[in-house]
Amino acid sequence: MAKKSGIIAKLMSVLIWLTGVLVSLAVGSGMIEKVLTVNWIPEIVTVVAGWIVVISTILGIVLAIANK
């Protein structure tokens, strides 16, 4: 039983991590394409923030894979 719950916990962890990656990339690309904006922040700042989100997400993916 302990092995089965350990596997399920690992799968859930990977699923949650993958969901976070996909959401981060979706939000970042929405900001880059000016689909997601904040009213009181200039568009150029939103685009730059979108690139920061995408780059940091990709960096996080690379570091997570390198850590395994």
HTML snippet that shows the backbone in 3Dmol.js (N, CA, C, O; Angstrom):
<script src="https://3Dmol.org/build/3Dmol-min.js"></script>
<div id="view" style="width:600px;height:400px;position:relative"></div>
<script>
const pdb = `
ATOM      1  N   MET A   1       0.808  -1.202   0.000  1.00  0.00           N
ATOM      2  CA  MET A   1       0.000   0.000   0.000  1.00  0.00           C
ATOM      3  C   MET A   1       0.851   1.266   0.000  1.00  0.00           C
ATOM      4  O   MET A   1       0.514   2.231  -0.686  1.00  0.00           O
ATOM      5  N   ALA A   2       1.934   1.281   0.747  1.00  0.00           N
ATOM      6  CA  ALA A   2       2.760   2.485   0.859  1.00  0.00           C
ATOM      7  C   ALA A   2       3.367   2.862  -0.483  1.00  0.00           C
ATOM      8  O   ALA A   2       3.471   4.046  -0.805  1.00  0.00           O
ATOM      9  N   LYS A   3       3.768   1.866  -1.271  1.00  0.00           N
ATOM     10  CA  LYS A   3       4.352   2.147  -2.571  1.00  0.00           C
ATOM     11  C   LYS A   3       3.323   2.777  -3.498  1.00  0.00           C
ATOM     12  O   LYS A   3       3.639   3.704  -4.243  1.00  0.00           O
ATOM     13  N   LYS A   4       2.110   2.282  -3.453  1.00  0.00           N
ATOM     14  CA  LYS A   4       1.057   2.797  -4.325  1.00  0.00           C
ATOM     15  C   LYS A   4       0.758   4.257  -4.013  1.00  0.00           C
ATOM     16  O   LYS A   4       0.616   5.061  -4.934  1.00  0.00           O
ATOM     17  N   SER A   5       0.660   4.615  -2.752  1.00  0.00           N
ATOM     18  CA  SER A   5       0.380   6.002  -2.387  1.00  0.00           C
ATOM     19  C   SER A   5       1.571   6.904  -2.698  1.00  0.00           C
ATOM     20  O   SER A   5       1.391   8.083  -3.000  1.00  0.00           O
ATOM     21  N   GLY A   6       2.793   6.359  -2.626  1.00  0.00           N
ATOM     22  CA  GLY A   6       3.977   7.127  -2.988  1.00  0.00           C
ATOM     23  C   GLY A   6       3.991   7.457  -4.469  1.00  0.00           C
ATOM     24  O   GLY A   6       4.352   8.567  -4.862  1.00  0.00           O
ATOM     25  N   ILE A   7       3.598   6.492  -5.290  1.00  0.00           N
ATOM     26  CA  ILE A   7       3.535   6.712  -6.738  1.00  0.00           C
ATOM     27  C   ILE A   7       2.460   7.727  -7.070  1.00  0.00           C
ATOM     28  O   ILE A   7       2.666   8.608  -7.906  1.00  0.00           O
ATOM     29  N   ILE A   8       1.312   7.605  -6.417  1.00  0.00           N
ATOM     30  CA  ILE A   8       0.218   8.553  -6.654  1.00  0.00           C
ATOM     31  C   ILE A   8       0.635   9.959  -6.238  1.00  0.00           C
ATOM     32  O   ILE A   8       0.316  10.929  -6.926  1.00  0.00           O
ATOM     33  N   ALA A   9       1.336  10.073  -5.132  1.00  0.00           N
ATOM     34  CA  ALA A   9       1.797  11.388  -4.673  1.00  0.00           C
ATOM     35  C   ALA A   9       2.781  11.997  -5.669  1.00  0.00           C
ATOM     36  O   ALA A   9       2.729  13.197  -5.935  1.00  0.00           O
ATOM     37  N   LYS A  10       3.675  11.179  -6.220  1.00  0.00           N
ATOM     38  CA  LYS A  10       4.628  11.680  -7.211  1.00  0.00           C
ATOM     39  C   LYS A  10       3.917  12.105  -8.487  1.00  0.00           C
ATOM     40  O   LYS A  10       4.238  13.144  -9.062  1.00  0.00           O
ATOM     41  N   LEU A  11       2.951  11.305  -8.932  1.00  0.00           N
ATOM     42  CA  LEU A  11       2.189  11.663 -10.131  1.00  0.00           C
ATOM     43  C   LEU A  11       1.404  12.956  -9.934  1.00  0.00           C
ATOM     44  O   LEU A  11       1.345  13.797 -10.830  1.00  0.00           O
ATOM     45  N   MET A  12       0.808  13.106  -8.764  1.00  0.00           N
ATOM     46  CA  MET A  12       0.068  14.339  -8.471  1.00  0.00           C
ATOM     47  C   MET A  12       1.010  15.535  -8.438  1.00  0.00           C
ATOM     48  O   MET A  12       0.661  16.615  -8.915  1.00  0.00           O
ATOM     49  N   SER A  13       2.184  15.350  -7.886  1.00  0.00           N
ATOM     50  CA  SER A  13       3.168  16.421  -7.836  1.00  0.00           C
ATOM     51  C   SER A  13       3.580  16.854  -9.240  1.00  0.00           C
ATOM     52  O   SER A  13       3.669  18.048  -9.526  1.00  0.00           O
ATOM     53  N   VAL A  14       3.832  15.876 -10.118  1.00  0.00           N
ATOM     54  CA  VAL A  14       4.198  16.184 -11.497  1.00  0.00           C
ATOM     55  C   VAL A  14       3.046  16.872 -12.215  1.00  0.00           C
ATOM     56  O   VAL A  14       3.267  17.824 -12.963  1.00  0.00           O
ATOM     57  N   LEU A  15       1.826  16.407 -12.000  1.00  0.00           N
ATOM     58  CA  LEU A  15       0.655  17.003 -12.631  1.00  0.00           C
ATOM     59  C   LEU A  15       0.457  18.450 -12.194  1.00  0.00           C
ATOM     60  O   LEU A  15       0.162  19.316 -13.018  1.00  0.00           O
ATOM     61  N   ILE A  16       0.617  18.707 -10.913  1.00  0.00           N
ATOM     62  CA  ILE A  16       0.473  20.070 -10.399  1.00  0.00           C
ATOM     63  C   ILE A  16       1.589  20.956 -10.948  1.00  0.00           C
ATOM     64  O   ILE A  16       1.332  22.101 -11.320  1.00  0.00           O
ATOM     65  N   TRP A  17       2.808  20.456 -11.005  1.00  0.00           N
ATOM     66  CA  TRP A  17       3.932  21.222 -11.555  1.00  0.00           C
ATOM     67  C   TRP A  17       3.691  21.542 -13.027  1.00  0.00           C
ATOM     68  O   TRP A  17       3.908  22.673 -13.461  1.00  0.00           O
ATOM     69  N   LEU A  18       3.243  20.551 -13.796  1.00  0.00           N
ATOM     70  CA  LEU A  18       2.978  20.751 -15.220  1.00  0.00           C
ATOM     71  C   LEU A  18       1.857  21.763 -15.437  1.00  0.00           C
ATOM     72  O   LEU A  18       1.930  22.582 -16.353  1.00  0.00           O
ATOM     73  N   THR A  19       0.830  21.713 -14.609  1.00  0.00           N
ATOM     74  CA  THR A  19      -0.254  22.688 -14.695  1.00  0.00           C
ATOM     75  C   THR A  19       0.263  24.098 -14.440  1.00  0.00           C
ATOM     76  O   THR A  19      -0.118  25.034 -15.142  1.00  0.00           O
ATOM     77  N   GLY A  20       1.116  24.254 -13.453  1.00  0.00           N
ATOM     78  CA  GLY A  20       1.700  25.563 -13.171  1.00  0.00           C
ATOM     79  C   GLY A  20       2.535  26.081 -14.318  1.00  0.00           C
ATOM     80  O   GLY A  20       2.499  27.272 -14.629  1.00  0.00           O
ATOM     81  N   VAL A  21       3.291  25.193 -14.952  1.00  0.00           N
ATOM     82  CA  VAL A  21       4.114  25.585 -16.102  1.00  0.00           C
ATOM     83  C   VAL A  21       3.221  26.054 -17.245  1.00  0.00           C
ATOM     84  O   VAL A  21       3.475  27.098 -17.845  1.00  0.00           O
ATOM     85  N   LEU A  22       2.179  25.288 -17.547  1.00  0.00           N
ATOM     86  CA  LEU A  22       1.290  25.659 -18.648  1.00  0.00           C
ATOM     87  C   LEU A  22       0.561  26.973 -18.385  1.00  0.00           C
ATOM     88  O   LEU A  22       0.416  27.797 -19.288  1.00  0.00           O
ATOM     89  N   VAL A  23       0.110  27.166 -17.166  1.00  0.00           N
ATOM     90  CA  VAL A  23      -0.564  28.419 -16.823  1.00  0.00           C
ATOM     91  C   VAL A  23       0.407  29.593 -16.922  1.00  0.00           C
ATOM     92  O   VAL A  23       0.046  30.651 -17.438  1.00  0.00           O
ATOM     93  N   SER A  24       1.628  29.417 -16.436  1.00  0.00           N
ATOM     94  CA  SER A  24       2.624  30.487 -16.520  1.00  0.00           C
ATOM     95  C   SER A  24       2.922  30.853 -17.968  1.00  0.00           C
ATOM     96  O   SER A  24       2.998  32.034 -18.309  1.00  0.00           O
ATOM     97  N   LEU A  25       3.091  29.852 -18.817  1.00  0.00           N
ATOM     98  CA  LEU A  25       3.362  30.127 -20.227  1.00  0.00           C
ATOM     99  C   LEU A  25       2.172  30.792 -20.910  1.00  0.00           C
ATOM    100  O   LEU A  25       2.352  31.672 -21.751  1.00  0.00           O
ATOM    101  N   ALA A  26       0.959  30.378 -20.555  1.00  0.00           N
ATOM    102  CA  ALA A  26      -0.233  30.989 -21.141  1.00  0.00           C
ATOM    103  C   ALA A  26      -0.367  32.455 -20.727  1.00  0.00           C
ATOM    104  O   ALA A  26      -0.668  33.314 -21.556  1.00  0.00           O
ATOM    105  N   VAL A  27      -0.144  32.733 -19.453  1.00  0.00           N
ATOM    106  CA  VAL A  27      -0.228  34.107 -18.968  1.00  0.00           C
ATOM    107  C   VAL A  27       0.877  34.959 -19.579  1.00  0.00           C
ATOM    108  O   VAL A  27       0.628  36.082 -20.018  1.00  0.00           O
ATOM    109  N   GLY A  28       2.091  34.429 -19.608  1.00  0.00           N
ATOM    110  CA  GLY A  28       3.206  35.172 -20.191  1.00  0.00           C
ATOM    111  C   GLY A  28       2.982  35.495 -21.650  1.00  0.00           C
ATOM    112  O   GLY A  28       3.209  36.628 -22.075  1.00  0.00           O
ATOM    113  N   SER A  29       2.537  34.515 -22.432  1.00  0.00           N
ATOM    114  CA  SER A  29       2.318  34.789 -23.850  1.00  0.00           C
ATOM    115  C   SER A  29       1.121  35.699 -24.060  1.00  0.00           C
ATOM    116  O   SER A  29       1.108  36.477 -25.015  1.00  0.00           O
ATOM    117  N   GLY A  30       0.124  35.627 -23.206  1.00  0.00           N
ATOM    118  CA  GLY A  30      -1.000  36.570 -23.284  1.00  0.00           C
ATOM    119  C   GLY A  30      -0.556  37.993 -23.013  1.00  0.00           C
ATOM    120  O   GLY A  30      -1.046  38.929 -23.644  1.00  0.00           O
ATOM    121  N   MET A  31       0.367  38.165 -22.081  1.00  0.00           N
ATOM    122  CA  MET A  31       0.903  39.497 -21.789  1.00  0.00           C
ATOM    123  C   MET A  31       1.765  40.004 -22.947  1.00  0.00           C
ATOM    124  O   MET A  31       1.723  41.186 -23.288  1.00  0.00           O
ATOM    125  N   ILE A  32       2.547  39.103 -23.548  1.00  0.00           N
ATOM    126  CA  ILE A  32       3.404  39.496 -24.671  1.00  0.00           C
ATOM    127  C   ILE A  32       2.558  39.941 -25.861  1.00  0.00           C
ATOM    128  O   ILE A  32       2.890  40.919 -26.531  1.00  0.00           O
ATOM    129  N   GLU A  33       1.467  39.223 -26.121  1.00  0.00           N
ATOM    130  CA  GLU A  33       0.600  39.539 -27.253  1.00  0.00           C
ATOM    131  C   GLU A  33      -0.405  40.644 -26.941  1.00  0.00           C
ATOM    132  O   GLU A  33      -1.249  40.970 -27.775  1.00  0.00           O
ATOM    133  N   LYS A  34      -0.319  41.211 -25.758  1.00  0.00           N
ATOM    134  CA  LYS A  34      -1.181  42.309 -25.304  1.00  0.00           C
ATOM    135  C   LYS A  34      -2.651  41.904 -25.202  1.00  0.00           C
ATOM    136  O   LYS A  34      -3.544  42.745 -25.309  1.00  0.00           O
ATOM    137  N   VAL A  35      -2.891  40.616 -24.995  1.00  0.00           N
ATOM    138  CA  VAL A  35      -4.247  40.135 -24.764  1.00  0.00           C
ATOM    139  C   VAL A  35      -4.607  40.321 -23.291  1.00  0.00           C
ATOM    140  O   VAL A  35      -5.734  40.683 -22.955  1.00  0.00           O
ATOM    141  N   LEU A  36      -3.633  40.068 -22.422  1.00  0.00           N
ATOM    142  CA  LEU A  36      -3.806  40.283 -20.989  1.00  0.00           C
ATOM    143  C   LEU A  36      -3.093  41.573 -20.609  1.00  0.00           C
ATOM    144  O   LEU A  36      -1.869  41.666 -20.708  1.00  0.00           O
ATOM    145  N   THR A  37      -3.846  42.548 -20.184  1.00  0.00           N
ATOM    146  CA  THR A  37      -3.256  43.828 -19.798  1.00  0.00           C
ATOM    147  C   THR A  37      -3.794  44.256 -18.444  1.00  0.00           C
ATOM    148  O   THR A  37      -4.807  43.744 -17.967  1.00  0.00           O
ATOM    149  N   VAL A  38      -3.103  45.195 -17.842  1.00  0.00           N
ATOM    150  CA  VAL A  38      -3.561  45.816 -16.600  1.00  0.00           C
ATOM    151  C   VAL A  38      -3.801  47.290 -16.922  1.00  0.00           C
ATOM    152  O   VAL A  38      -2.930  47.955 -17.482  1.00  0.00           O
ATOM    153  N   ASN A  39      -4.956  47.790 -16.577  1.00  0.00           N
ATOM    154  CA  ASN A  39      -5.365  49.136 -16.993  1.00  0.00           C
ATOM    155  C   ASN A  39      -4.377  50.229 -16.631  1.00  0.00           C
ATOM    156  O   ASN A  39      -4.117  51.109 -17.452  1.00  0.00           O
ATOM    157  N   TRP A  40      -3.821  50.203 -15.434  1.00  0.00           N
ATOM    158  CA  TRP A  40      -2.984  51.312 -14.983  1.00  0.00           C
ATOM    159  C   TRP A  40      -1.496  51.080 -15.233  1.00  0.00           C
ATOM    160  O   TRP A  40      -0.670  51.884 -14.802  1.00  0.00           O
ATOM    161  N   ILE A  41      -1.138  49.988 -15.925  1.00  0.00           N
ATOM    162  CA  ILE A  41       0.264  49.729 -16.259  1.00  0.00           C
ATOM    163  C   ILE A  41       0.438  49.889 -17.768  1.00  0.00           C
ATOM    164  O   ILE A  41      -0.337  49.322 -18.539  1.00  0.00           O
ATOM    165  N   PRO A  42       1.443  50.653 -18.201  1.00  0.00           N
ATOM    166  CA  PRO A  42       1.658  50.822 -19.654  1.00  0.00           C
ATOM    167  C   PRO A  42       1.876  49.485 -20.356  1.00  0.00           C
ATOM    168  O   PRO A  42       2.391  48.536 -19.765  1.00  0.00           O
ATOM    169  N   GLU A  43       1.476  49.425 -21.623  1.00  0.00           N
ATOM    170  CA  GLU A  43       1.560  48.174 -22.379  1.00  0.00           C
ATOM    171  C   GLU A  43       2.984  47.645 -22.478  1.00  0.00           C
ATOM    172  O   GLU A  43       3.198  46.435 -22.413  1.00  0.00           O
ATOM    173  N   ILE A  44       3.955  48.528 -22.632  1.00  0.00           N
ATOM    174  CA  ILE A  44       5.342  48.069 -22.780  1.00  0.00           C
ATOM    175  C   ILE A  44       5.819  47.356 -21.513  1.00  0.00           C
ATOM    176  O   ILE A  44       6.579  46.391 -21.591  1.00  0.00           O
ATOM    177  N   VAL A  45       5.375  47.826 -20.361  1.00  0.00           N
ATOM    178  CA  VAL A  45       5.743  47.174 -19.095  1.00  0.00           C
ATOM    179  C   VAL A  45       5.097  45.789 -19.028  1.00  0.00           C
ATOM    180  O   VAL A  45       5.709  44.837 -18.543  1.00  0.00           O
ATOM    181  N   THR A  46       3.864  45.681 -19.515  1.00  0.00           N
ATOM    182  CA  THR A  46       3.179  44.393 -19.538  1.00  0.00           C
ATOM    183  C   THR A  46       3.894  43.412 -20.456  1.00  0.00           C
ATOM    184  O   THR A  46       4.032  42.236 -20.122  1.00  0.00           O
ATOM    185  N   VAL A  47       4.350  43.887 -21.610  1.00  0.00           N
ATOM    186  CA  VAL A  47       5.075  43.017 -22.545  1.00  0.00           C
ATOM    187  C   VAL A  47       6.383  42.551 -21.922  1.00  0.00           C
ATOM    188  O   VAL A  47       6.726  41.371 -22.008  1.00  0.00           O
ATOM    189  N   VAL A  48       7.108  43.457 -21.302  1.00  0.00           N
ATOM    190  CA  VAL A  48       8.371  43.088 -20.649  1.00  0.00           C
ATOM    191  C   VAL A  48       8.115  42.085 -19.522  1.00  0.00           C
ATOM    192  O   VAL A  48       8.856  41.114 -19.371  1.00  0.00           O
ATOM    193  N   ALA A  49       7.081  42.319 -18.746  1.00  0.00           N
ATOM    194  CA  ALA A  49       6.739  41.388 -17.666  1.00  0.00           C
ATOM    195  C   ALA A  49       6.357  40.025 -18.229  1.00  0.00           C
ATOM    196  O   ALA A  49       6.674  38.996 -17.633  1.00  0.00           O
ATOM    197  N   GLY A  50       5.681  40.011 -19.371  1.00  0.00           N
ATOM    198  CA  GLY A  50       5.332  38.748 -20.021  1.00  0.00           C
ATOM    199  C   GLY A  50       6.570  37.970 -20.422  1.00  0.00           C
ATOM    200  O   GLY A  50       6.634  36.755 -20.233  1.00  0.00           O
ATOM    201  N   TRP A  51       7.564  38.673 -20.980  1.00  0.00           N
ATOM    202  CA  TRP A  51       8.816  38.011 -21.342  1.00  0.00           C
ATOM    203  C   TRP A  51       9.536  37.485 -20.111  1.00  0.00           C
ATOM    204  O   TRP A  51      10.127  36.406 -20.152  1.00  0.00           O
ATOM    205  N   ILE A  52       9.492  38.229 -19.025  1.00  0.00           N
ATOM    206  CA  ILE A  52      10.126  37.778 -17.779  1.00  0.00           C
ATOM    207  C   ILE A  52       9.460  36.496 -17.286  1.00  0.00           C
ATOM    208  O   ILE A  52      10.138  35.570 -16.841  1.00  0.00           O
ATOM    209  N   VAL A  53       8.132  36.447 -17.365  1.00  0.00           N
ATOM    210  CA  VAL A  53       7.400  35.249 -16.941  1.00  0.00           C
ATOM    211  C   VAL A  53       7.783  34.052 -17.807  1.00  0.00           C
ATOM    212  O   VAL A  53       8.048  32.970 -17.285  1.00  0.00           O
ATOM    213  N   VAL A  54       7.813  34.239 -19.123  1.00  0.00           N
ATOM    214  CA  VAL A  54       8.126  33.128 -20.032  1.00  0.00           C
ATOM    215  C   VAL A  54       9.560  32.645 -19.823  1.00  0.00           C
ATOM    216  O   VAL A  54       9.805  31.443 -19.724  1.00  0.00           O
ATOM    217  N   ILE A  55      10.498  33.572 -19.756  1.00  0.00           N
ATOM    218  CA  ILE A  55      11.903  33.199 -19.596  1.00  0.00           C
ATOM    219  C   ILE A  55      12.141  32.514 -18.253  1.00  0.00           C
ATOM    220  O   ILE A  55      12.848  31.509 -18.183  1.00  0.00           O
ATOM    221  N   SER A  56      11.558  33.051 -17.196  1.00  0.00           N
ATOM    222  CA  SER A  56      11.761  32.429 -15.883  1.00  0.00           C
ATOM    223  C   SER A  56      11.088  31.065 -15.803  1.00  0.00           C
ATOM    224  O   SER A  56      11.586  30.173 -15.116  1.00  0.00           O
ATOM    225  N   THR A  57       9.968  30.887 -16.491  1.00  0.00           N
ATOM    226  CA  THR A  57       9.320  29.569 -16.523  1.00  0.00           C
ATOM    227  C   THR A  57      10.188  28.558 -17.255  1.00  0.00           C
ATOM    228  O   THR A  57      10.363  27.434 -16.786  1.00  0.00           O
ATOM    229  N   ILE A  58      10.736  28.954 -18.406  1.00  0.00           N
ATOM    230  CA  ILE A  58      11.612  28.054 -19.159  1.00  0.00           C
ATOM    231  C   ILE A  58      12.865  27.731 -18.351  1.00  0.00           C
ATOM    232  O   ILE A  58      13.325  26.589 -18.335  1.00  0.00           O
ATOM    233  N   LEU A  59      13.409  28.732 -17.687  1.00  0.00           N
ATOM    234  CA  LEU A  59      14.573  28.505 -16.834  1.00  0.00           C
ATOM    235  C   LEU A  59      14.232  27.538 -15.697  1.00  0.00           C
ATOM    236  O   LEU A  59      15.033  26.668 -15.356  1.00  0.00           O
ATOM    237  N   GLY A  60      13.053  27.694 -15.118  1.00  0.00           N
ATOM    238  CA  GLY A  60      12.609  26.788 -14.063  1.00  0.00           C
ATOM    239  C   GLY A  60      12.462  25.360 -14.550  1.00  0.00           C
ATOM    240  O   GLY A  60      12.779  24.417 -13.826  1.00  0.00           O
ATOM    241  N   ILE A  61      11.975  25.195 -15.795  1.00  0.00           N
ATOM    242  CA  ILE A  61      11.855  23.863 -16.376  1.00  0.00           C
ATOM    243  C   ILE A  61      13.234  23.235 -16.531  1.00  0.00           C
ATOM    244  O   ILE A  61      13.446  22.082 -16.156  1.00  0.00           O
ATOM    245  N   VAL A  62      14.163  23.997 -17.081  1.00  0.00           N
ATOM    246  CA  VAL A  62      15.519  23.484 -17.294  1.00  0.00           C
ATOM    247  C   VAL A  62      16.170  23.112 -15.964  1.00  0.00           C
ATOM    248  O   VAL A  62      16.785  22.052 -15.852  1.00  0.00           O
ATOM    249  N   LEU A  63      16.040  23.966 -14.967  1.00  0.00           N
ATOM    250  CA  LEU A  63      16.633  23.687 -13.664  1.00  0.00           C
ATOM    251  C   LEU A  63      15.983  22.487 -12.983  1.00  0.00           C
ATOM    252  O   LEU A  63      16.665  21.707 -12.319  1.00  0.00           O
ATOM    253  N   ALA A  64      14.678  22.337 -13.141  1.00  0.00           N
ATOM    254  CA  ALA A  64      13.995  21.178 -12.534  1.00  0.00           C
ATOM    255  C   ALA A  64      14.453  19.887 -13.183  1.00  0.00           C
ATOM    256  O   ALA A  64      14.649  18.880 -12.503  1.00  0.00           O
ATOM    257  N   ILE A  65      14.626  19.911 -14.506  1.00  0.00           N
ATOM    258  CA  ILE A  65      15.101  18.708 -15.197  1.00  0.00           C
ATOM    259  C   ILE A  65      16.551  18.416 -14.806  1.00  0.00           C
ATOM    260  O   ILE A  65      16.916  17.260 -14.590  1.00  0.00           O
ATOM    261  N   ALA A  66      17.373  19.456 -14.715  1.00  0.00           N
ATOM    262  CA  ALA A  66      18.781  19.274 -14.342  1.00  0.00           C
ATOM    263  C   ALA A  66      18.901  18.767 -12.902  1.00  0.00           C
ATOM    264  O   ALA A  66      19.844  18.044 -12.578  1.00  0.00           O
ATOM    265  N   ASN A  67      17.971  19.134 -12.054  1.00  0.00           N
ATOM    266  CA  ASN A  67      17.990  18.717 -10.659  1.00  0.00           C
ATOM    267  C   ASN A  67      17.657  17.229 -10.500  1.00  0.00           C
ATOM    268  O   ASN A  67      18.081  16.599  -9.531  1.00  0.00           O
ATOM    269  N   LYS A  68      16.920  16.686 -11.424  1.00  0.00           N
ATOM    270  CA  LYS A  68      16.548  15.258 -11.366  1.00  0.00           C
ATOM    271  C   LYS A  68      17.692  14.469 -11.837  1.00  0.00           C
ATOM    272  O   LYS A  68      17.620  13.241 -11.880  1.00  0.00           O
TER     273      LYS A  68
END
`;
const viewer = $3Dmol.createViewer("view");
viewer.addModel(pdb, "pdb");
viewer.setStyle({}, {cartoon: {color: "spectrum"}});
viewer.zoomTo();
viewer.render();
</script>
